[in-house]
């Protein structure tokens, strides 16, 4: 027997929009008559379509999940990712037996503890201690088990001082700390966690992530984790299940699906670079303008670069005047709109005069440190430390970094501000 | 792979439709600690931040008894079968309250706990069971009051005669609990789909009290409507209760048997319907 912990076969779940059940008693009767007496297929199940929240469908019955199949091995930490409405929560609800599937079957080996919310069943009038017992019992712990772990739970929560105060007097952070502390001490072979870490301060979040990592790695437990916080998905899970409109898309390594997830959410960045006149230029003095931008030789489309490829950005500048002491500024922006690097030609003591006519500039980044994703940039031509700007062009798509070889190395690449060592201006 | 094999190999199989009789009572037993903690929660949270605390358990039946004595006993002059009036009403009210509390509180169990039920799995039957048990605590306290009154009337020479049928008391309590539970479960299951029932139940219970022998003895009921009152399963229970403790009332084998049978049918029906509803109610509530 293989060590499969969860096996999901042909799982579907339908919802009817707007109303409950089939809505009317007469349709309830019809359904009952057709399925139970005539043994026909359910007449209200046929008109299904996928769940796409943006497009209005013709039928008001939607599949929240449709024919989902997957298997999860014992001891795996699996992230479930997908856009809003992709069926993540429905899947977790079915797995934690809060609701039943419409068709299909799930086989589970081991005890399941699910955390779709922290602090379920907390009663505001009861003290912290009393709520630990109540919440623990709701989550499926026996009283003895809680007795044994009580000190550990209180210690983990860090609210020892208030443990005999009614929880209605707690701050929301303390409340969540206490609630998570209970949940973190569940003894089960399978742990299902929805986005419960969105609350609590940074210190506590870190502690929770640590605890969950410990759970999946140290104790050999199977963990299913849903979150929009890709950093924590990356940190906690090795595999991911990507859901797209209720169908399971793929099960793959977390790093890969994380990239996918980011890209599906950022479709606004186009693959074409348009005429430069298309982009916003808050400050343009027609005496000197940027005429052409090309990255690694590509002028009008976005250049796809591998993780370790050198980056060359070329600018063609048309000038009607001659100037000395020109500076060229690049601001590189990632697809979330965050500025992650600025490159200034005078930092490398590169000072070149501009002559009347066409001038070429080139910057070479031999040391590519960008994480996979699409990048754009602001480019400016200035003089005398930005006191005069000849041309300033905003948010031009530049290049895309691809993880062609699917190496895991890029995970080490920092997310914050980048500094480059090997910059050459020409 | 057939079904039996599947169960042997896996600890848990989640499937859309399970048999109506698959009640998962083993799970209910496993979660018994939760039952006690919920009872404790209900009891503790009831009197937190009150001055009189558990005394509130006494106040309600006491005042109801006083008012009933005044209105039905003195103004309307209804018969009490020769029993001291307050004692007569108190017996009826205590028993009726327990049943009515069980019924009304279990009848909103899905709605009141939609939040918890939507987030975590435990055998849903635990919730209504905990309601019945925590009402039992309240009932116990009110019985104390009743005993104190009995002692008072025994001392002052009121005419009542407890007899051997007092031994039926545990059976009667169980019957009231299960009857309230069973009916409540049916109603709560139906209210998830058809909300109207929720409105019906609150005043329905009030009206039903008048069709039960709480404020009058069965012997005083007009012959024309007596069958109707006897059709009410609570009548048999309250009559037996009064007969055991006070020596007046109509305890017959047929009326007792009828209420036992009715209770069992209501309970089985309630548990089955509840069990079927709990699987999908999260999507409909």
Interface residues (C-beta under 8 A of the other chain):
Chain A: X1 X7 X15 X20 X21 X93 X94 X95 X96 X97 X98 X99 X100 X101 X102 X103 X104 X105 X106 X107 X108 X109 X110 X111 X112 X114 X116 X117 X120 X121 X123 X125 X126 X130 X133 X134 X137 X138 X139 X140 X141 X142 X143 X166
Chain B: X6 X9 X10 X11 X12 X13 X14 X15 X16 X31 X33 X34 X36 X37 X38 X40 X41 X44 X45 X48 X49 X115 X116 X117 X118 X119 X120 X121 X122 X193 X279 X280 X282 X283 X284 X285
